[in-house]
Amino acid sequence: MYDTSVIYIDENNTILEAMQMLDKNARKTLFVQERGILKAAVTDGDIRRWILQGGDLRAEIRFAANYQPIYLREGQIHLASSIMKEYGIEAVPVVDETFAIKDIIFQNNPKQKNSVFNKEIPVVMMAGGLGTRLSPYTNILPKPLIPIGDYPIAEHIINSFRKYGCNQFFMIVNYKRNMIKAYFDELEKNYQLEFVVEEKRLGTGGGISLLKGKISETFILTNCDIVIDDDLTKAYRQHKESENVITMVCSLKNFTIPYGVVNVGKDGMIESMQEKPNMSFFTNTGCYFVEPEVIEDLAYNAPIDFPEIIERYMAEGKKVGIYPIGEEAWLDMGQFDELEKMKERLGC
């Protein structure tokens, strides 16, 4: 039985509210209805296109919705499976002659398995940092080996990309690198893992300069403390279709300021006040799709942070884009209060 609280949405709900509902909805589909009458459908893809076109998160959902949704009549339920496959949708409503919604037919699996990339995509993991946010744990263990359940976070990350068919991994290491190498050398692996050693601190981007001559195709760059719980084959497709040199995976974040905010006008007069306002914005998850030219353009073994690399390309007029995901699709282990959440989400 489906939860109608995360299936139906009204036209006057905002894009932001729709994203929050989609986060709770494993089917990634909402239906716009009015008094039980089907009006439109909204998918995560519809929301993503709205955001990429510069749409306002606080705009009403009707601006992004599809007002010509696929539907079935009550006598056509037997066609549901073939219709969903033909149109690439995960749910289809069943309506009567007045378009009143009588049922929702879903694909058998409420959360589909990951798709597989249509070609081999190397994965580069930045694993050389000090992990100061997780001190004192990282005074003993390097951050990639901090356990989440029975396995260290770096192994969870590798396994998440293995589901996409990735077989080639590079791990850029520095701090306590011998411990990291010893752990993975002892594992029985069905994938290739090469360690790339930073002999000096190269920042969050300089380490990939050490990969010159090793990668000649689009690759994934990821931090060593995050997992993306979304279909990244869609991100890869968008990256290639947009002809981006870098695509940053960005997660929605909602943050309530725990104070009353005062806006001051001329002569020290109060212009307006907001009690504990809510802010919504997209933040960098630390996962990117990157073209190999980025490696070749870098000075070898020179320190640089990845945001600086992005800013350079932007200044040159190169295409740098984002792939937006929901707030719940980003699992970040970089802070203590996120550790338990990540354990629960990964089933540890």
Secondary structure, 3 states (H helix, E strand, C coil): CCCHHHCEECCCCEHHHHHHHHHHCCCCEEEEEECCEEEEEEEHHHHHHHHHCCCCCCCEHHHCCECCCCCEEHHHHHHHHHHHHHHCCCEEEEECCCCEEEEEEECCCCCCCCCCCCCCCCEEEEECCCCHHHCCHHHHCCHHHCEECCEEHHHHHHHHHHCCCCCEEEEEECCCHHHHHHHHHHCCCCCEEEEEECCCCCCCCHHHHHHCCCCCCCEEEEECCEEECCCHHHHHHHHHHHCCCEEEEEEEEEEECCCEEEEECHHHCEEEEEECCEEEEEEEEEEEEECCHHHHHCCCCCCCCHHHHHHHHHHCCCCEEEEEECHHHEEECCCHHHHHHHHHHCCC
